[in-house]
Amino acid sequence: MDKNTIAGFVLIALVLFGFAWWQQPSAEQLEQQRKEFVKDSIAAAKKTQAAKVAAAKQVQQKTAAAADTTALFHTALNGQAQDITLKNSKVELTLSTKGGVVKKAVIKNYVGHDVTVKDGSKDQKNVTLFSGDDQSLNFMLATKDANIETKDLFFTPTNVTDTTVTLTATAGAGKTLTLNYTLGKDYLLHMSLQADGMSGMFAPNYNQMDINWQDKCRQQELGFTFENRYATLTYKKHDGGTTQLSETSEKEETTEEPLDWVAFKNQFFSAVMISKDNFAQGANLKSTPLDKETHYLKDYEANMKAGFDPTGKRPSEFEFYFGPNDFRLLQAVEKESRFHKDLDMQRLVYLGWPLFRIINRWFTLYVFDWLSKIFPMGVVLILITLLLKAITYPMVKKSYMSSAKMRVLKPKLDEATKQFNKPEDQMQKQQAMMQKYSEYGVSPLSGCLPMLIQAPIWIAMFNFVPNAIQLRGQSFLWMKDLSTYDPIFSWDHSLWLIGDHISLTCILFCGANLLYSWFTMQQQKDQMVGQQADQMKMMQYMMMLMPLFFFFMFNDYSSGLNFYYFVSLFFSAAIMWALRKTTDDSKLLEILEAKREENKKNPKKMSGLAARMQALQEMQKKQQEDLRRKQEQLNNKKKGL
């Protein structure tokens, strides 16, 4: 590998952790943020006060309605809450007759971690996505005389089976509000809301109801910070793609387009609400990060409007997905849905920016699916690494041979450039080197492109592995769970930069990175000439410090990702060592000498990037000569005066 190859590794490092530094606010931005904070605080206080007034008014109205036997839904405002359970082999959903919505969702066949106990001794057989007050869903209808909120109503259950239930709230004689639920074979729950005999109670142009959906997103994995990076409120535009709110800061957004669905997502599981006739534009969506001590990731809230037919001829239909963020399963949801819409829910599995998404979508996923049917997940990561190394081997070999050619030519380069030792002679020195490379048919830039081709694979895996639910709960060697960190030391309180643990695979990855950097640097010493050798010393410091940056960045990352990088660097070092041992420098020099003789007999004009670099150097040389000549003329004029 040459210095361009090493620069490629530096580029990868910058891509992986540089964005955090770029986003540091300036002093002006901080002042603006302070002003906005004060403004928002005043607005929030006013909003809170208005909400208290509205809540007090609602309590008065509800108290009056409860006392008035002729009031709408008088009988439904009183009752005893009852739980109804719908279940299949994949999920178990508990609905309450108070409010008529799902109050608890249990996803089967996935380990439910008790995050308060790090040793896993209190883990459960299934994952509880939410329960109790963690999540609430309220449908609001405005009649001419009153506001109806389903959260206040007691529904009567009928048609109860393991997969169906009908919940009915009586508004008065011949007037009902009915919720019908049907659980599919997997993770999809269908729901319809219909009002019967109530058309005259609404305004003539009334055709939308309000929906308030809230969720406290539970921490499901041991690594709070790592999981929080992938927990986000995500929504799908009806005629567009998916969008997500900020994962790291409080964010509130009002949509400008109708929506197909809204998802409350954590790293590996999601609760998704889908509307048959879309949620209207102007939906207000909010995500608020929570503290680690709460064991909740974020507060999600969605205030939306959906179609409502007061005549009761057409029900309002919704579907709910309570399940894993599995790419293939989410693709299948679209086929199981009754709405026949382009849901594109597999976007809940983040596969990276467009280029990296293409690699993961059309290569990594297929290879991963195929291998995971045969081998354990840890072996799958090793085999994927080997496959990628086999694919990129020709490019790696080309890069290495470019370095080897420059290494064996170093004595000749030293001889050709020894007269250019002054600082002002560096341009001539570069030209002499380029001329010598051209004579032997060697391109010093040939090692750069292969490294840049490999970089997208590294970054693609950086996006794929943390989102692969197949790794969740899978053990390999000393790693108990490939989807989270593997601590060898842990403590109670989080420390700056390092957190509350030290991950063994992170140490291995950083150690392998350090050794590989040292190995490549040793090879560079034999091929650098003059000023390049001095520049190489600075590059060495950067390469040696890079593992330290990686340690602080990756200590909280999943052991599966760190293990993949460790194995990848190990095989990279092994390949470089094997190429070094199998390369005969004397024979390579003979080949280059033969190439030089052939080039003398059949001289070829320099082309491509090398030709452009030579032209640039010649232009710079000409500019320097012109500048020197003008300076001499100016000095002569001054002497004449």
Salt bridges, closest charged atoms under 4 A:
GLU31 OE2 - ARG34 NH2 2.89
ASP83 OD1 - LYS103 NZ 3.47
ASP123 OD2 - HIS113 ND1 3.11
ASP134 OD2 - ARG218 NE 2.67
GLU149 OE1 - LYS151 NZ 3.63
ASP152 OD2 - LYS62 NZ 2.78
ASP186 OD1 - LYS90 NZ 3.00
ASP210 OD1 - LYS305 NZ 2.60
GLU221 OE1 - HIS113 NE2 3.83
GLU221 OE2 - ARG472 NE 2.77
ASP239 OD1 - HIS238 NE2 3.78
GLU250 OE2 - LYS286 NZ 3.58
GLU257 OE2 - LYS237 NZ 3.99
ASP260 OD2 - LYS236 NZ 3.16
ASP260 OD1 - HIS238 ND1 2.85
ASP260 OD1 - LYS341 NZ 2.72
ASP277 OD1 - ARG314 NH2 2.87
GLU317 OE1 - HIS190 NE2 2.88
GLU317 OE2 - LYS276 NZ 3.08
ASP344 OD2 - ARG347 NE 3.72
ASP369 OD2 - ARG328 NE 2.79
ASP414 OD2 - LYS410 NZ 3.10
GLU415 OE2 - LYS418 NZ 2.86
GLU439 OE1 - LYS436 NZ 3.57
GLU439 OE1 - ARG596 NH2 3.27
ASP481 OD2 - HIS113 NE2 3.54
ASP500 OD2 - LYS118 NZ 2.99
ASP500 OD2 - LYS292 NZ 3.15
ASP500 OD1 - HIS501 ND1 2.89
ASP556 OD1 - HIS501 NE2 3.78
ASP585 OD1 - ARG407 NH2 2.91
ASP585 OD2 - ARG580 NH2 3.95
GLU593 OE2 - LYS412 NZ 3.13
GLU597 OE2 - LYS600 NZ 3.95
ASP626 OD2 - LYS622 NZ 3.30
ASP626 OD1 - ARG629 NH2 2.51
GLU632 OE2 - ARG628 NH1 3.05
